Amino acid sequence: MQVPLWFALLVVGYLGVKLIRPPAWLIAVLLLGGFLLADSVLAPAINALVN
């Protein structure tokens, strides 16, 4: 069974918010920070680190 990545992330994110109940500001910081880092000059370094 193949599940699209966006769907898996949506389910994990939903369950994480529902079960752990992080504050809304933390969710916003993580989403905005990830979005900004993905489009920055640090993206190749982060990609090399992750891989």
C-alpha positions as CSV (number, residue, x, y, z in Angstrom):
1,M,0.0,0.0,0.0
2,Q,1.5,3.4,-1.0
3,V,0.4,6.4,0.9
4,P,1.2,9.9,-0.4
5,L,3.7,11.8,1.7
6,W,1.4,14.8,2.2
7,F,-1.3,12.5,3.5
8,A,1.0,10.8,5.9
9,L,2.3,14.1,7.2
10,L,-1.2,15.4,7.6
11,V,-2.2,12.3,9.7
12,V,0.9,12.5,11.9
13,G,0.5,16.2,12.4
14,Y,-3.2,15.8,13.3
15,L,-2.5,13.1,15.8
16,G,0.4,15.0,17.3
17,V,-1.7,18.1,17.8
18,K,-4.6,16.1,19.2
19,L,-2.6,13.9,21.6
20,I,0.3,16.2,22.7
21,R,-1.6,19.5,22.6
22,P,1.4,21.8,21.8
23,P,0.7,25.6,22.0
24,A,-0.4,27.3,18.8
25,W,2.6,29.6,18.8
26,L,4.9,26.5,18.7
27,I,3.1,25.0,15.7
28,A,3.3,28.4,13.9
29,V,7.0,28.8,14.6
30,L,7.8,25.3,13.4
31,L,5.8,25.6,10.2
32,L,7.1,29.1,9.4
33,G,10.7,28.2,10.3
34,G,10.6,25.1,8.2
35,F,9.1,27.0,5.3
36,L,11.7,29.8,5.5
37,L,14.7,27.4,5.9
38,A,13.6,25.3,2.9
39,D,14.0,28.4,0.7
40,S,17.2,29.8,2.3
41,V,20.9,29.5,1.5
42,L,21.1,26.9,4.2
43,A,18.8,24.4,2.4
44,P,21.7,22.5,0.7
45,A,23.5,22.1,4.0
46,I,20.4,20.9,5.7
47,N,19.7,18.5,2.9
48,A,23.2,17.1,3.1
49,L,22.9,16.7,6.9
50,V,19.5,14.9,6.6
51,N,20.7,12.6,3.9
